Amino acid sequence: MKTKTKSELRAELDSLSSEANTQARMYDSSIALLYHCLSSLYVWWREAQQYEGFLEELYEEYGITTRRKNEENFVRVIRLVWRIDWDGNRGASLQSWSKALREVHQEYETNKEKYSVNAVENIILFIRSKGGVSGLTKNKEDSEDVTNDDHSVTKQ
């Protein structure tokens, strides 16, 4: 390996610094978009569940099933929007996001008046105040999110 000059090393450092700055901006933007999507999805879910059978109809249409019928764990609605399944590399995200939405749901149900206006923005603020998705899910009981584990293909 050829030894680089100090000038070449400085130029490379400047280039690496520029790349790191770009990456940091993209990361922050990605996190902000994730919080917006999760918050918007939660508000959409609340509206959609007002129509009896509508969510079940969508889950069936996209081949998304669950073994748990008695409680909402948000896995199916996340799969509905992101079109991800347990068998891909996004399984951990699916579980983490569903746990975060359960915490959002608990907060919303406890403080409905707080979310009666600007719900999406206020949910984003709640997520941020708790340290993001990881803060919402930290130290929570590691309950199993059970959906259809047969790795069936969801409708794209």
GUROMI-37350 format. One record per residue: x negated, y negated, z negated of N, C-alpha, C in turn. Coordinates in steps of 0.02 Angstrom, whole numbers, plus 50000, padded with zeros to 5 digits. Each point is the difference from the previous one (the first is absolute). Layout:
XYZXYZXYZ/...
***
This chain:
499585005850000500424994250000499554993850000/500164995550045499614993850007500174995349943/499504997049970500104995349947500264993450029/500534997549971500304993850023499654994049968/500014994650035499724993949972500494997049950/499764995449959500454996649952500544996350038/499824997150055500494996350041500545004750026/499815005850023500495005050024500445002449942/499705001049942500385002249942500504994749978/499804993750002500464994549984500584999750049/499855000950063500524999950051500485005949989/499735005849984500425005949986500434998849938/499714996949948500364998449939500584995350016/499884995050040500534995350020500565003650037/499825004650043500495003950037500415004549953/499665003349953500345004249952500474995949956/499774994049980500414995649959500634997950038/499934998550063500574998150042500505005850005/499745006150012500435005950004500365001149934/499654999349944500305001049934500554994849987/499884993950021500504994749992500635001750041/499905002250061500575002150042500385005749968/499645005049976500315005749967500394997949939/499734995649960500344997749939500654996450017/499994995850051500614996550021500525005050026/499785004950039500475005050026500295004349943/499585001849952500235003949943500534996149961/499864993749984500484995949963500654999350038/499954999050065500594999550043500405006550001/499655005550002500325006650001500375001349934/499694998249944500325000949935500634995749996/499944993750022500584995549998500575002850043/499845002750058500505002950043500315006349969/499605004149967500265005949966500504997949946/499844995149959500464997849948500644997350030/499944996450055500604997450034500425005750027/499685004850032500375005750028500355004149945/499655001449946500305003849945500594996249970/499914993549989500534995949971500604999650047/499874998950063500544999650050500365006750006/499625005449997500305006750003500455001149940/499784998049941500425001049941500664996250007/499974993750022500604996150009500455003150054/499695002350055500385003450053500345006249972/499635004049961500285006149971500614998549957/499964994749960500574998149958500604998350043/499894996650055500554998250045500275006250036/499565004350023500205005950038500385005049957/499845000549937500345004949957500724997949985/500194993950017500694997849990500475003550049/499735002650054500415003650049499945007549986/500535002849974499995007049980499795004550058/499485004049987499765004950048499524997350052/499904993450003499584997150052499285002349995/499724999649941499305002149992499925007450015/500475004149977499975007250014500045001350075/500414996150034500055000650073499334998550033/499674994849978499344998250028499485005349983/500005002549938499525005249981500105006250043/500625001850011500145005950042499774998850072/500154994050025499814998350069499245000650010/499614998149949499285000250006499685006249969/500425004849980499745006349974499654999449933/500234995549959499694998849935500465003049947/499765005049965500405003449949499664999649933/500365001849949499735000149932500325005649960/499655002149950500295005049954500354996549942/499844993749989500314996249945500584996050028/500595001649977500604996650024500274995149948/499795000849937500314996249946499674993249986/499414998750027499684993649986499614997750061/499944993550006499624997150055499284999349979/499565003250038499294999249984499644995950054/500374997550049499764995550052499545003150051/499845006449994499575003250049500345000150069/500635001950001500355000650064500064993350036/500164994749964500084993650032499334997350025/499475001449964499334998150024499835003950063/500155006550000499875004050059500424997650059/500594997649986500454997550052499694993950034/499694995749962499714993850028499315001150029/499565003249962499305000850022499915006150045/500495004450003499955006050041499395004249982/499885000949934499445004049977500275006149964/499585005149995500195006249966499445001949952/500155004949958499535002349950499375003050031/500055003050058499445003850027499474995750033/500124993850011499514995650031499544997049948/499584995450022499544996849954500334994549959/500654999050008500374994849964500415002749942/499925006349983500385003049945499904996349934/499384998149985499864996449938500344993250000/500014996750057500354993550005500745001049989/500285005150030500715001549992500185000849927/499615003849963500135001149930499914993649960/499464996450012499864993849964500544994850013/500194999150063500504995050016500685001849970/500165006449999500655002049972500014998749924/499455001349967499964998549928500064992549988/499684996050042500044992749994500724997750009/500355002850049500694998050012500455002149942/499855005549967500395002049941499914994849945/499394997449993499884994749950500364993650020/499994998350064500374994250025500745000949985/500265006050013500705001449988500184999149926/499585002549957500124999349928500004992649981/499534996250025499964992849987500624996550026/500205001650061500584996850031500635001549960/500095006249982500605002049962500024996749932/499424998949970499964996949934500114992450003/499804996950055500024992750006500344997850064/500595002550013500354998650064500074992550014/500134996149949500104992850010499374996750029/499435002549981499364997350024499935000950076/500325005250026499925001750071500614998250042/500474996249971500614998350036499864994950056/499454996449995499794995250051499285001550018/499844999850063499315001350024499735006749974/500395005150008499825006649972499335002550026/499894999750065499375002650028499414996349970/500034993549999499444996149974499895001349925/500545000749963499935001349928499755007149986/500175004750042499735006849992499254999950016/499804996350051499294999450016499634997149940/500274994849969499694997149941499955005049943/500535004149991499995005249949499445005050014/499955002350062499475004850018499324997049986/499884993850021499364996749988499864999349925/500524998249961499904998949928499815006449964/500175005750028499845006449969499355003050026/499644996250042499365002550026500085003950064/500534998750038500105003350064500285007049991/499975003850053500265006950000499645004149948/499344999549997499625004149952500174997949928/500114993649988500194997849933500695002549980/500465000250048500675002649986500005007449985/499545003650029500015007349994499515002649949/499564995749975499505002249951500345002349936/499745005449973500245002849936500735002150002/500285001150058500685002550005499985007650001/500525002949975500055007350001499925002350072/499575004850011499865002350068500535004950023/500614997450007500555004250021499925001850073/500215005950017499945002550068500564997150043/499824997150057500494997550047500135005650050/500585003149995500155005750041500444998050058/499755001050060500414999450060499925006550038/500174999950062499935005950041499265001250014/499735005349973499295001450008499865004850057/500485001050045499895004750054499634996850059/499784993749991499624996550050500364999350066/500664999449997500384999150061499834993250029/500044999550064499854993850035500584995249992/499854994049981500524995049996500104996750068/500614997850013500164996850063499634993450006/499674998950054499614993850010500394994950038/
***
